[in-house]
Amino acid sequence: MADTTIIIKKRRRIIIEPKELKVKAPAEPVEVGKVDVQKLHCPPGMREDIPAKLRGSARRNYKKNTRTQERLSQFWPLLFSEYKPLALKISEAMVNDARERDLPISEVQIKQYLVRYTQSARYVMSVVEGTHRFNLNGEPVDLISDEHRERAREKILKLRKAMNSK
């Protein structure tokens, strides 16, 4: 009772007794000066995969995007094996195919990923350099129009200009 604190407030007596601190022993003995801070805060398997410069929401978005990319490449391996121009209205085809096959992925996840995918520099370059658009089975279906190719060139120029200004 020596460590017990007694506080009296407006005729009420509050007794605070110290709690025993339960300290868990480390699973592995750690030598002083050899602690890897990243290992303490990051679960195994995620340390090497995520670029070190990403923090906070950018890190969460990177992880989420990577998981969605892995899922989509499992469901449609011929389409996402490499960056290639996608067929027009492919999001509708993917959503319908996912519903028919009862795939564990939502319409929102598909559409959000496709927005990020089609805005990436590699995808835009594939539109500039490619000749055909591809369907869910990885087969060429349409020719890329000159208008779309020109818009992709403009986007690449904007991306390069933005990179050079940094």
N, C-alpha and C positions, 0 to 999 in steps of 0.2 A: 504494500500500500504506500510505500515511500515514493514511488514514481507517479502516483495518482494525482491528477489535478482536479481541484474542486473549484467550480465557478458558481457564484451566487448572483443571479439576475432577477430582480423584482420578486423577491421572496421565493424564487424557484432555485432549487439546488441541482446543478448539473455535475455529474461525476464522470470524468474522462479517464479511462484506464488505458494504459499503453498496450498496443497490440504487439504480438510477437511477430517479428519480421521473418518471413520464410524466404531464405535465399537459396535458389536452385544452384547446384554445383554445375559448372560447365561440362558439357558432354565430353569434350576433348580438353586435355590440359593445354593451356595457352601460355606461350613464353612471352614475357614482358618485352614490348618493342616489336613483336612480330604479329600483331593483330591486323587482319585485313578488314577494314571498316566496311567495305562493300559486302563481304560475306556475312557480316552481322545483320545487315538490313535487307538483303535481297535473297529470296528463296533460291535454292539450287536449281540450275538449269536456266535461270533467267539472267544471270550475271553476264555471260558472254554474249547473249543474243541482243541485248539492248545497248545502243550507243551510249557512252558515258555522259555525253553532253546533254542528253534529254533529262528534263526535270518535270515533276508535277504532272499536269494534265497532258503535256506532250508525251510523257513516258507512258501514261495510261492509254492514250490514243494509239501509240505505237504498238503496245501489247495487244490491244483490241483489234487493230488492223491486221496484225500478224496472225492472230487466231482465225479471223474471218478469211484471210487469204489461204491459210492451210485448209480450212473446211471447203472452200470453193474449189481449190485445186484437187481435193479428194473427190468431190462430186462431179466435176467437169475437168478431168485431167488434160484432155486434148486442147481445151480452150485456154487454160491458164498455165500451160507448160512453159511458155515464153511470152513476151509482150508481142501481141499482134492486134491489128485493127479488128474490133468487134462489129458484128452485124448491127444495123440500125434496129432499134426496139428490142435489143437482146434482153433487157431487164424483164420485159413482160414474158418472154420465152423462158427465162430462168425461173421466174416466180411460178409460172404454170408447171414447169417440169418439177420444181421442188414440191409443189402441192400434189402432183400425180404420184411421185415417188415417196411421199411422206418424209422428206428430208428434214432434219432438225435445224432449220435455218429460216429466219423470218424474211418477209418481203422488205422490211426496213433495213435489215442487215445487208441484203443483196444490193439494194439501191444505194445505200451509203457507201458500200465498198466500191461499187461501179463508178460513183462520182469521184472518189479518190483515185481509183485506177486510171480512169480516162483523163484525169488532169495531170498525171505524172509525166515527167519529161520523156521517159522511155516509151510510154504509150504514144505520145504525140509524135515522137520520132518515127515510130513504127507506121503511123498514118502517112507521114511525109515520104518514107522510103518504100512502103508497101504498095501492092497493086490491088489486092482483094480484101474484103471483109470476111470474117469467119463466124460460123454458127456455133451452137453448143457442142457439136461433135468435132469441131476443129476443121470443118470442111469450108473451102472458099465458096461464098454465095453471091456476093455483089462486088462490082468494081468500085474503087474509091473515087468519088467525083473530084473534078479539078477544084471545085469550090471548097470542099472539105480539106483537100491537100493544101490549098492556099491559106486557109484559116489556121491549119496546123503549123505552117511555116511562120506565120505572123506570131503565133503563140510561142514558138521556139525562140524567135527574135526577142520577144518580151522577156522570156525567162533568162536568156543570156544577158540582156541589158540589166535586169534586176540583179543577177549574180555579179556582174562587173561593177555595179554601183556600191556593193557591200564592201 
